[in-house]
């Protein structure tokens, strides 16, 4: 996904009353995070589970919050998602950068990247993969989910190698 | 000082404030000592009570937020001390009930007595207090009213003989009543 769209996605959520953006950096989401940092609306945590905890606290305080991370960190967070987010029915918005989507991505991303869609499915976590053409429709869907008190996950594929 | 009596004293002190309690016996003790809608009993997600408390404290700066944590819990999410120290929520009071064991899982040792948790918090820019007796715990509670957070109180406790019952409010209900109560 190109830089311009990533920056637009940040502003889309900012304008649509997502008040906080908490997460752990990921190269796939670089421009999204940069845009948030530029306007001083990003909190960087040390680990993904911690970021989810902070985001959950903000949501409990009545403040809609997005939590962003790489898919490797998403895998770290599975128990937190089941025993905090889903158990307590906390309507969090996840943004996940998907490494290992391309077959020749770095070797450490290969296995976890391959099972990423299955992990989301096993958790029964409602999700959409964002593309340059459909991002707005899917971001709108995600906002509707959280307004209906349900968590939602948006995924951005890493379509470049470095 | 037995953990449950220390928790009871702390609950009384925080009776008009928000409490986020760590999983295991800490949440059970809070539930049986002072049940109220502004308590968030975290029964899963071990280690995250301080992170949840931080999120609430940042968005509710006019309300006091108490985190009732354990040594096992904070050691599992030690980075949280750094994040809290960096973001400096003035309304966050972080209590660590340290029995040096994972009491809920059968009393296996933690590494808490090999290091100094409150020193770690101090270099992370918390204001710190360390107490071993009920009297000094009460004294610290008198003092902290005038101090801006983040504050960490390291409370050395012994394990309880009495076992508190499970939290009987459903997690879904904990969320909805907590959110309404702190609006």
Interface residues (C-beta under 8 A of the other chain):
Chain A: X20 X22 X43 X45 X46 X47 X49 X50 X51 X52 X53 X54 X55 X56 X57 X58 X59 X60 X61 X62 X63 X65 X79 X80 X82 X83 X84 X87 X88 X89 X90
Chain B: X20 X40 X42 X43 X44 X45 X47 X48 X49 X50 X51 X52 X53 X54 X55 X56 X57 X58 X59 X60 X77 X79 X80 X82 X83 X87 X171 X172 X174 X175 X178 X179 X182 X183
